[in-house]
Amino acid sequence: MMRDLPRALFLLIFPASVWGQTITPAARPEPRMRVYADPVAIARNLLSPSEETRRLGFRQMGVTLNFPNNAVPNLVDVRLLAANLDDDQELERVLLYSFERRRLSAAHVFDFDGKAWWCVGEFDDNGGSELIELKSATQAYHDDLVVRVNGHGTGFMSTELTIYRLWQGRLYRIFRTMEREAYDTTDLHKSGEWRDDRRRLLFPLGDELGGSLRVAHHTRTTGFDPAALRRTQSLGCAVYRWHGDALTFRPDEAIRAHWCDTATRQPLRVPGRR
Protein backbone atom coordinates (compact mmCIF):
# COMPACT_ATOMS: atom_id res chain seq x y z
CA MET A 1 0.00 0.00 0.00
CA MET A 2 2.78 2.42 0.87
CA ARG A 3 4.36 1.90 -2.54
CA ASP A 4 1.11 2.92 -4.27
CA LEU A 5 0.52 6.03 -2.14
CA PRO A 6 2.58 8.55 -4.20
CA ARG A 7 0.92 7.39 -7.41
CA ALA A 8 -2.54 7.68 -5.80
CA LEU A 9 -1.82 11.24 -4.73
CA PHE A 10 -0.59 12.04 -8.23
CA LEU A 11 -3.80 10.80 -9.79
CA LEU A 12 -5.84 12.89 -7.37
CA ILE A 13 -4.04 16.01 -8.56
CA PHE A 14 -4.60 15.21 -12.24
CA PRO A 15 -8.20 14.07 -12.94
CA ALA A 16 -8.85 11.05 -15.13
CA SER A 17 -10.31 13.26 -17.87
CA VAL A 18 -6.88 14.75 -18.47
CA TRP A 19 -5.29 11.35 -18.98
CA GLY A 20 -8.06 10.12 -21.27
CA GLN A 21 -8.37 13.18 -23.49
CA THR A 22 -8.46 12.28 -27.17
CA ILE A 23 -7.21 14.87 -29.65
CA THR A 24 -8.14 14.59 -33.32
CA PRO A 25 -6.75 17.61 -35.23
CA ALA A 26 -9.17 19.24 -37.64
CA ALA A 27 -6.38 20.16 -40.07
CA ARG A 28 -3.49 18.18 -41.50
CA PRO A 29 -0.05 19.01 -40.08
CA GLU A 30 2.55 21.04 -41.91
CA PRO A 31 5.28 18.98 -43.62
CA ARG A 32 8.37 18.39 -41.50
CA MET A 33 11.95 17.46 -42.29
CA ARG A 34 14.84 16.34 -40.13
CA VAL A 35 17.78 18.75 -39.99
CA TYR A 36 21.29 17.62 -39.10
CA ALA A 37 22.50 20.74 -37.32
CA ASP A 38 21.54 22.74 -34.26
CA PRO A 39 19.48 25.87 -35.15
CA VAL A 40 22.15 27.98 -33.40
CA ALA A 41 24.80 26.62 -35.79
CA ILE A 42 22.50 27.21 -38.78
CA ALA A 43 21.88 30.83 -37.76
CA ARG A 44 25.62 31.37 -37.25
CA ASN A 45 26.32 29.99 -40.74
CA LEU A 46 23.71 32.25 -42.32
CA LEU A 47 25.38 35.27 -40.72
CA SER A 48 28.81 34.37 -42.08
CA PRO A 49 30.55 36.75 -44.53
CA SER A 50 31.59 33.66 -46.47
CA GLU A 51 29.24 32.75 -49.30
CA GLU A 52 30.08 29.07 -49.00
CA THR A 53 29.32 29.07 -45.28
CA ARG A 54 25.96 30.73 -45.92
CA ARG A 55 25.27 28.11 -48.59
CA LEU A 56 26.05 25.42 -46.00
CA GLY A 57 23.51 26.97 -43.61
CA PHE A 58 20.80 26.75 -46.26
CA ARG A 59 21.74 23.15 -47.09
CA GLN A 60 21.50 22.27 -43.40
CA MET A 61 17.88 23.46 -43.48
CA GLY A 62 17.18 21.60 -46.72
CA VAL A 63 16.71 24.85 -48.68
CA THR A 64 17.71 24.83 -52.35
CA LEU A 65 18.60 28.30 -53.60
CA ASN A 66 17.82 29.53 -57.10
CA PHE A 67 19.58 32.86 -57.54
CA PRO A 68 21.32 34.32 -60.60
CA ASN A 69 24.78 32.75 -61.11
CA ASN A 70 23.98 30.44 -58.17
CA ALA A 71 25.18 33.16 -55.77
CA VAL A 72 24.06 33.37 -52.16
CA PRO A 73 23.31 37.00 -51.27
CA ASN A 74 24.05 38.56 -47.91
CA LEU A 75 21.32 38.26 -45.31
CA VAL A 76 19.95 40.96 -43.05
CA ASP A 77 17.98 40.82 -39.82
CA VAL A 78 18.84 37.21 -38.97
CA ARG A 79 17.12 36.34 -35.66
CA LEU A 80 16.76 33.13 -33.68
CA LEU A 81 13.89 33.08 -31.18
CA ALA A 82 13.38 30.54 -28.39
CA ALA A 83 9.74 29.93 -27.44
CA ASN A 84 7.57 27.25 -25.87
CA LEU A 85 5.14 26.35 -28.65
CA ASP A 86 3.88 23.04 -27.26
CA ASP A 87 3.09 21.44 -23.89
CA ASP A 88 6.52 20.12 -22.89
CA GLN A 89 9.36 22.02 -21.24
CA GLU A 90 11.69 21.97 -24.25
CA LEU A 91 11.95 25.34 -26.01
CA GLU A 92 11.43 25.40 -29.76
CA ARG A 93 13.38 27.68 -32.12
CA VAL A 94 12.09 30.12 -34.75
CA LEU A 95 14.67 31.34 -37.28
CA LEU A 96 13.82 34.52 -39.22
CA TYR A 97 15.87 36.21 -41.93
CA SER A 98 15.60 38.59 -44.89
CA PHE A 99 17.68 39.03 -48.02
CA GLU A 100 19.65 42.23 -48.61
CA ARG A 101 17.91 44.64 -51.01
CA ARG A 102 15.06 42.14 -51.33
CA ARG A 103 11.65 42.28 -49.69
CA LEU A 104 11.59 38.51 -49.21
CA SER A 105 11.45 37.41 -45.58
CA ALA A 106 11.44 33.79 -44.44
CA ALA A 107 10.99 31.81 -41.23
CA HIS A 108 11.75 28.23 -40.19
CA VAL A 109 10.34 26.57 -37.06
CA PHE A 110 12.45 23.89 -35.35
CA ASP A 111 11.44 21.29 -32.76
CA PHE A 112 13.72 18.91 -30.82
CA ASP A 113 12.32 15.43 -30.12
CA GLY A 114 15.01 14.45 -27.61
CA LYS A 115 17.28 12.94 -30.25
CA ALA A 116 17.21 15.21 -33.31
CA TRP A 117 16.05 18.59 -34.59
CA TRP A 118 13.16 18.80 -37.04
CA CYS A 119 12.03 21.68 -39.24
CA VAL A 120 8.26 21.56 -38.67
CA GLY A 121 7.25 24.70 -40.59
CA GLU A 122 8.55 26.99 -43.34
CA PHE A 123 7.02 30.36 -44.29
CA ASP A 124 7.96 33.24 -46.57
CA ASP A 125 6.53 36.59 -47.57
CA ASN A 126 7.37 39.10 -50.29
CA GLY A 127 5.46 42.03 -48.89
CA GLY A 128 6.47 42.99 -45.38
CA SER A 129 8.41 42.51 -42.16
CA GLU A 130 5.60 41.17 -39.91
CA LEU A 131 5.83 37.57 -41.08
CA ILE A 132 5.96 35.96 -37.63
CA GLU A 133 4.39 36.96 -34.32
CA LEU A 134 4.30 34.97 -31.07
CA LYS A 135 0.99 35.31 -29.24
CA SER A 136 -0.95 33.53 -26.48
CA ALA A 137 -3.90 32.55 -28.67
CA THR A 138 -5.05 29.29 -27.07
CA GLN A 139 -4.07 29.70 -23.41
CA ALA A 140 -2.21 32.06 -21.11
CA TYR A 141 1.57 31.76 -20.84
CA HIS A 142 1.75 29.65 -23.99
CA ASP A 143 3.09 30.92 -27.31
CA ASP A 144 1.30 30.19 -30.56
CA LEU A 145 2.60 31.12 -33.97
CA VAL A 146 0.84 33.92 -35.91
CA VAL A 147 1.89 34.06 -39.58
CA ARG A 148 1.04 36.95 -41.91
CA VAL A 149 1.53 36.56 -45.66
CA ASN A 150 0.91 39.49 -48.01
CA GLY A 151 -0.34 39.36 -51.56
CA HIS A 152 -0.71 42.03 -54.20
CA GLY A 153 -1.56 42.60 -57.82
CA THR A 154 -2.99 45.27 -60.09
CA GLY A 155 -5.51 47.12 -57.91
CA PHE A 156 -5.37 44.53 -55.14
CA MET A 157 -3.64 44.05 -51.77
CA SER A 158 -4.23 41.40 -49.13
CA THR A 159 -2.88 40.00 -45.87
CA GLU A 160 -3.70 36.44 -44.84
CA LEU A 161 -3.40 35.69 -41.11
CA THR A 162 -2.94 32.12 -39.91
CA ILE A 163 -2.41 30.83 -36.35
CA TYR A 164 -0.50 27.59 -35.74
CA ARG A 165 -0.19 25.33 -32.69
CA LEU A 166 2.57 22.76 -32.14
CA TRP A 167 1.39 19.35 -30.93
CA GLN A 168 3.36 16.09 -30.72
CA GLY A 169 6.13 17.44 -32.90
CA ARG A 170 3.87 18.64 -35.72
CA LEU A 171 2.63 22.14 -36.55
CA TYR A 172 -1.15 22.47 -37.08
CA ARG A 173 -3.17 25.34 -38.53
CA ILE A 174 -5.80 26.27 -35.93
CA PHE A 175 -7.24 29.50 -37.39
CA ARG A 176 -7.15 31.38 -40.70
CA THR A 177 -8.70 34.62 -41.92
CA MET A 178 -8.08 37.39 -44.44
CA GLU A 179 -6.88 40.16 -42.15
CA ARG A 180 -6.93 42.66 -44.99
CA GLU A 181 -8.42 42.81 -48.49
CA ALA A 182 -8.02 46.11 -50.33
CA TYR A 183 -9.06 46.46 -53.95
CA ASP A 184 -10.01 48.97 -56.63
CA THR A 185 -13.65 48.66 -57.72
CA THR A 186 -13.05 50.38 -61.08
CA ASP A 187 -14.16 48.35 -64.09
CA LEU A 188 -14.09 48.93 -67.85
CA HIS A 189 -17.30 50.94 -67.86
CA LYS A 190 -17.30 52.80 -64.56
CA SER A 191 -14.77 54.56 -62.39
CA GLY A 192 -14.87 53.16 -58.86
CA GLU A 193 -13.33 53.65 -55.45
CA TRP A 194 -10.99 51.72 -53.18
CA ARG A 195 -12.45 49.38 -50.58
CA ASP A 196 -10.31 48.30 -47.68
CA ASP A 197 -11.78 45.39 -45.68
CA ARG A 198 -10.05 44.51 -42.40
CA ARG A 199 -10.64 41.95 -39.67
CA ARG A 200 -9.19 42.93 -36.33
CA LEU A 201 -8.73 40.02 -33.93
CA LEU A 202 -9.30 40.64 -30.23
CA PHE A 203 -8.00 38.17 -27.65
CA PRO A 204 -10.22 38.14 -24.53
CA LEU A 205 -8.62 37.16 -21.24
CA GLY A 206 -10.01 34.39 -19.06
CA ASP A 207 -12.62 31.78 -19.96
CA GLU A 208 -9.86 29.15 -20.00
CA LEU A 209 -12.15 26.30 -18.84
CA GLY A 210 -14.74 26.91 -21.54
CA GLY A 211 -12.09 27.45 -24.21
CA SER A 212 -10.19 30.59 -25.20
CA LEU A 213 -11.98 33.04 -27.47
CA ARG A 214 -11.21 35.12 -30.55
CA VAL A 215 -13.42 38.10 -31.39
CA ALA A 216 -13.15 39.27 -35.00
CA HIS A 217 -14.35 42.75 -35.98
CA HIS A 218 -14.91 43.23 -39.71
CA THR A 219 -14.75 46.82 -41.01
CA ARG A 220 -14.72 48.43 -44.43
CA THR A 221 -13.17 51.77 -45.32
CA THR A 222 -13.85 53.37 -48.70
CA GLY A 223 -12.56 56.32 -50.69
CA PHE A 224 -11.04 57.29 -54.00
CA ASP A 225 -7.49 57.67 -52.66
CA PRO A 226 -5.98 54.41 -51.27
CA ALA A 227 -3.51 56.46 -49.23
CA ALA A 228 -6.25 58.46 -47.48
CA LEU A 229 -9.43 56.43 -47.16
CA ARG A 230 -12.09 58.20 -45.10
CA ARG A 231 -15.43 56.46 -44.70
CA THR A 232 -15.42 53.46 -42.33
CA GLN A 233 -18.35 51.18 -41.48
CA SER A 234 -18.68 48.13 -39.27
CA LEU A 235 -19.71 45.05 -41.24
CA GLY A 236 -19.84 42.45 -38.51
CA CYS A 237 -18.56 40.93 -35.30
CA ALA A 238 -17.89 37.20 -34.91
CA VAL A 239 -16.78 35.07 -31.97
CA TYR A 240 -14.65 31.91 -32.23
CA ARG A 241 -14.03 29.43 -29.41
CA TRP A 242 -10.98 27.22 -28.99
CA HIS A 243 -11.63 23.47 -29.17
CA GLY A 244 -8.58 21.72 -27.78
CA ASP A 245 -9.85 18.26 -28.72
CA ALA A 246 -9.71 19.24 -32.41
CA LEU A 247 -6.92 21.86 -32.28
CA THR A 248 -9.08 24.50 -33.95
CA PHE A 249 -11.19 27.63 -33.38
CA ARG A 250 -14.87 27.37 -34.37
CA PRO A 251 -17.63 30.00 -34.58
CA ASP A 252 -19.72 30.24 -31.40
CA GLU A 253 -23.05 31.95 -32.11
CA ALA A 254 -24.40 31.17 -28.62
CA ILE A 255 -22.12 33.70 -26.91
CA ARG A 256 -21.85 36.27 -29.69
CA ALA A 257 -24.32 38.61 -27.95
CA HIS A 258 -22.06 38.62 -24.88
CA TRP A 259 -19.14 39.98 -26.90
CA CYS A 260 -20.78 41.80 -29.83
CA ASP A 261 -23.33 44.60 -30.09
CA THR A 262 -26.01 43.30 -32.44
CA ALA A 263 -27.15 46.83 -33.32
CA THR A 264 -23.78 48.32 -34.28
CA ARG A 265 -22.08 45.01 -35.21
CA GLN A 266 -19.08 46.09 -33.14
CA PRO A 267 -17.35 44.35 -30.21
CA LEU A 268 -18.63 45.33 -26.78
CA ARG A 269 -16.26 47.11 -24.44
CA VAL A 270 -15.91 44.34 -21.88
CA PRO A 271 -13.44 44.91 -18.99
CA GLY A 272 -10.45 42.57 -19.03
CA ARG A 273 -10.37 42.21 -22.81
CA ARG A 274 -7.38 43.11 -24.93
C-alpha positions as CSV (number, residue, x, y, z in Angstrom):
1,M,0.0,0.0,0.0
2,M,2.8,2.4,0.9
3,R,4.4,1.9,-2.5
4,D,1.1,2.9,-4.3
5,L,0.5,6.0,-2.1
6,P,2.6,8.5,-4.2
7,R,0.9,7.4,-7.4
8,A,-2.5,7.7,-5.8
9,L,-1.8,11.2,-4.7
10,F,-0.6,12.0,-8.2
11,L,-3.8,10.8,-9.8
12,L,-5.8,12.9,-7.4
13,I,-4.0,16.0,-8.6
14,F,-4.6,15.2,-12.2
15,P,-8.2,14.1,-12.9
16,A,-8.8,11.0,-15.1
17,S,-10.3,13.3,-17.9
18,V,-6.9,14.8,-18.5
19,W,-5.3,11.4,-19.0
20,G,-8.1,10.1,-21.3
21,Q,-8.4,13.2,-23.5
22,T,-8.5,12.3,-27.2
23,I,-7.2,14.9,-29.7
24,T,-8.1,14.6,-33.3
25,P,-6.7,17.6,-35.2
26,A,-9.2,19.2,-37.6
27,A,-6.4,20.2,-40.1
28,R,-3.5,18.2,-41.5
29,P,0.0,19.0,-40.1
30,E,2.6,21.0,-41.9
31,P,5.3,19.0,-43.6
32,R,8.4,18.4,-41.5
33,M,11.9,17.5,-42.3
34,R,14.8,16.3,-40.1
35,V,17.8,18.8,-40.0
36,Y,21.3,17.6,-39.1
37,A,22.5,20.7,-37.3
38,D,21.5,22.7,-34.3
39,P,19.5,25.9,-35.2
40,V,22.1,28.0,-33.4
41,A,24.8,26.6,-35.8
42,I,22.5,27.2,-38.8
43,A,21.9,30.8,-37.8
44,R,25.6,31.4,-37.3
45,N,26.3,30.0,-40.7
46,L,23.7,32.2,-42.3
47,L,25.4,35.3,-40.7
48,S,28.8,34.4,-42.1
49,P,30.5,36.8,-44.5
50,S,31.6,33.7,-46.5
51,E,29.2,32.8,-49.3
52,E,30.1,29.1,-49.0
53,T,29.3,29.1,-45.3
54,R,26.0,30.7,-45.9
55,R,25.3,28.1,-48.6
56,L,26.0,25.4,-46.0
57,G,23.5,27.0,-43.6
58,F,20.8,26.7,-46.3
59,R,21.7,23.2,-47.1
60,Q,21.5,22.3,-43.4
61,M,17.9,23.5,-43.5
62,G,17.2,21.6,-46.7
63,V,16.7,24.8,-48.7
64,T,17.7,24.8,-52.4
65,L,18.6,28.3,-53.6
66,N,17.8,29.5,-57.1
67,F,19.6,32.9,-57.5
68,P,21.3,34.3,-60.6
69,N,24.8,32.7,-61.1
70,N,24.0,30.4,-58.2
71,A,25.2,33.2,-55.8
72,V,24.1,33.4,-52.2
73,P,23.3,37.0,-51.3
74,N,24.1,38.6,-47.9
75,L,21.3,38.3,-45.3
76,V,19.9,41.0,-43.1
77,D,18.0,40.8,-39.8
78,V,18.8,37.2,-39.0
79,R,17.1,36.3,-35.7
80,L,16.8,33.1,-33.7
81,L,13.9,33.1,-31.2
82,A,13.4,30.5,-28.4
83,A,9.7,29.9,-27.4
84,N,7.6,27.3,-25.9
85,L,5.1,26.4,-28.7
86,D,3.9,23.0,-27.3
87,D,3.1,21.4,-23.9
88,D,6.5,20.1,-22.9
89,Q,9.4,22.0,-21.2
90,E,11.7,22.0,-24.3
91,L,12.0,25.3,-26.0
92,E,11.4,25.4,-29.8
93,R,13.4,27.7,-32.1
94,V,12.1,30.1,-34.7
95,L,14.7,31.3,-37.3
96,L,13.8,34.5,-39.2
97,Y,15.9,36.2,-41.9
98,S,15.6,38.6,-44.9
99,F,17.7,39.0,-48.0
100,E,19.7,42.2,-48.6
101,R,17.9,44.6,-51.0
102,R,15.1,42.1,-51.3
103,R,11.7,42.3,-49.7
104,L,11.6,38.5,-49.2
105,S,11.5,37.4,-45.6
106,A,11.4,33.8,-44.4
107,A,11.0,31.8,-41.2
108,H,11.7,28.2,-40.2
109,V,10.3,26.6,-37.1
110,F,12.4,23.9,-35.4
111,D,11.4,21.3,-32.8
112,F,13.7,18.9,-30.8
113,D,12.3,15.4,-30.1
114,G,15.0,14.4,-27.6
115,K,17.3,12.9,-30.3
116,A,17.2,15.2,-33.3
117,W,16.0,18.6,-34.6
118,W,13.2,18.8,-37.0
119,C,12.0,21.7,-39.2
120,V,8.3,21.6,-38.7
121,G,7.2,24.7,-40.6
122,E,8.6,27.0,-43.3
123,F,7.0,30.4,-44.3
124,D,8.0,33.2,-46.6
125,D,6.5,36.6,-47.6
126,N,7.4,39.1,-50.3
127,G,5.5,42.0,-48.9
128,G,6.5,43.0,-45.4
129,S,8.4,42.5,-42.2
130,E,5.6,41.2,-39.9
131,L,5.8,37.6,-41.1
132,I,6.0,36.0,-37.6
133,E,4.4,37.0,-34.3
134,L,4.3,35.0,-31.1
135,K,1.0,35.3,-29.2
136,S,-1.0,33.5,-26.5
137,A,-3.9,32.6,-28.7
138,T,-5.0,29.3,-27.1
139,Q,-4.1,29.7,-23.4
140,A,-2.2,32.1,-21.1
141,Y,1.6,31.8,-20.8
142,H,1.8,29.6,-24.0
143,D,3.1,30.9,-27.3
144,D,1.3,30.2,-30.6
145,L,2.6,31.1,-34.0
146,V,0.8,33.9,-35.9
147,V,1.9,34.1,-39.6
148,R,1.0,36.9,-41.9
149,V,1.5,36.6,-45.7
150,N,0.9,39.5,-48.0
151,G,-0.3,39.4,-51.6
152,H,-0.7,42.0,-54.2
153,G,-1.6,42.6,-57.8
154,T,-3.0,45.3,-60.1
155,G,-5.5,47.1,-57.9
156,F,-5.4,44.5,-55.1
157,M,-3.6,44.1,-51.8
158,S,-4.2,41.4,-49.1
159,T,-2.9,40.0,-45.9
160,E,-3.7,36.4,-44.8
161,L,-3.4,35.7,-41.1
162,T,-2.9,32.1,-39.9
163,I,-2.4,30.8,-36.4
164,Y,-0.5,27.6,-35.7
165,R,-0.2,25.3,-32.7
166,L,2.6,22.8,-32.1
167,W,1.4,19.3,-30.9
168,Q,3.4,16.1,-30.7
169,G,6.1,17.4,-32.9
170,R,3.9,18.6,-35.7
171,L,2.6,22.1,-36.6
172,Y,-1.2,22.5,-37.1
173,R,-3.2,25.3,-38.5
174,I,-5.8,26.3,-35.9
175,F,-7.2,29.5,-37.4
176,R,-7.1,31.4,-40.7
177,T,-8.7,34.6,-41.9
178,M,-8.1,37.4,-44.4
179,E,-6.9,40.2,-42.1
180,R,-6.9,42.7,-45.0
181,E,-8.4,42.8,-48.5
182,A,-8.0,46.1,-50.3
183,Y,-9.1,46.5,-53.9
184,D,-10.0,49.0,-56.6
185,T,-13.7,48.7,-57.7
186,T,-13.1,50.4,-61.1
187,D,-14.2,48.3,-64.1
188,L,-14.1,48.9,-67.8
189,H,-17.3,50.9,-67.9
190,K,-17.3,52.8,-64.6
191,S,-14.8,54.6,-62.4
192,G,-14.9,53.2,-58.9
193,E,-13.3,53.7,-55.5
194,W,-11.0,51.7,-53.2
195,R,-12.5,49.4,-50.6
196,D,-10.3,48.3,-47.7
197,D,-11.8,45.4,-45.7
198,R,-10.1,44.5,-42.4
199,R,-10.6,41.9,-39.7
200,R,-9.2,42.9,-36.3
201,L,-8.7,40.0,-33.9
202,L,-9.3,40.6,-30.2
203,F,-8.0,38.2,-27.6
204,P,-10.2,38.1,-24.5
205,L,-8.6,37.2,-21.2
206,G,-10.0,34.4,-19.1
207,D,-12.6,31.8,-20.0
208,E,-9.9,29.2,-20.0
209,L,-12.1,26.3,-18.8
210,G,-14.7,26.9,-21.5
211,G,-12.1,27.5,-24.2
212,S,-10.2,30.6,-25.2
213,L,-12.0,33.0,-27.5
214,R,-11.2,35.1,-30.5
215,V,-13.4,38.1,-31.4
216,A,-13.1,39.3,-35.0
217,H,-14.4,42.8,-36.0
218,H,-14.9,43.2,-39.7
219,T,-14.7,46.8,-41.0
220,R,-14.7,48.4,-44.4
221,T,-13.2,51.8,-45.3
222,T,-13.8,53.4,-48.7
223,G,-12.6,56.3,-50.7
224,F,-11.0,57.3,-54.0
225,D,-7.5,57.7,-52.7
226,P,-6.0,54.4,-51.3
227,A,-3.5,56.5,-49.2
228,A,-6.2,58.5,-47.5
229,L,-9.4,56.4,-47.2
230,R,-12.1,58.2,-45.1
231,R,-15.4,56.5,-44.7
232,T,-15.4,53.5,-42.3
233,Q,-18.3,51.2,-41.5
234,S,-18.7,48.1,-39.3
235,L,-19.7,45.0,-41.2
236,G,-19.8,42.4,-38.5
237,C,-18.6,40.9,-35.3
238,A,-17.9,37.2,-34.9
239,V,-16.8,35.1,-32.0
240,Y,-14.7,31.9,-32.2
241,R,-14.0,29.4,-29.4
242,W,-11.0,27.2,-29.0
243,H,-11.6,23.5,-29.2
244,G,-8.6,21.7,-27.8
245,D,-9.9,18.3,-28.7
246,A,-9.7,19.2,-32.4
247,L,-6.9,21.9,-32.3
248,T,-9.1,24.5,-33.9
249,F,-11.2,27.6,-33.4
250,R,-14.9,27.4,-34.4
251,P,-17.6,30.0,-34.6
252,D,-19.7,30.2,-31.4
253,E,-23.0,32.0,-32.1
254,A,-24.4,31.2,-28.6
255,I,-22.1,33.7,-26.9
256,R,-21.9,36.3,-29.7
257,A,-24.3,38.6,-28.0
258,H,-22.1,38.6,-24.9
259,W,-19.1,40.0,-26.9
260,C,-20.8,41.8,-29.8
261,D,-23.3,44.6,-30.1
262,T,-26.0,43.3,-32.4
263,A,-27.1,46.8,-33.3
264,T,-23.8,48.3,-34.3
265,R,-22.1,45.0,-35.2
266,Q,-19.1,46.1,-33.1
267,P,-17.3,44.3,-30.2
268,L,-18.6,45.3,-26.8
269,R,-16.3,47.1,-24.4
270,V,-15.9,44.3,-21.9
271,P,-13.4,44.9,-19.0
272,G,-10.5,42.6,-19.0
273,R,-10.4,42.2,-22.8
274,R,-7.4,43.1,-24.9
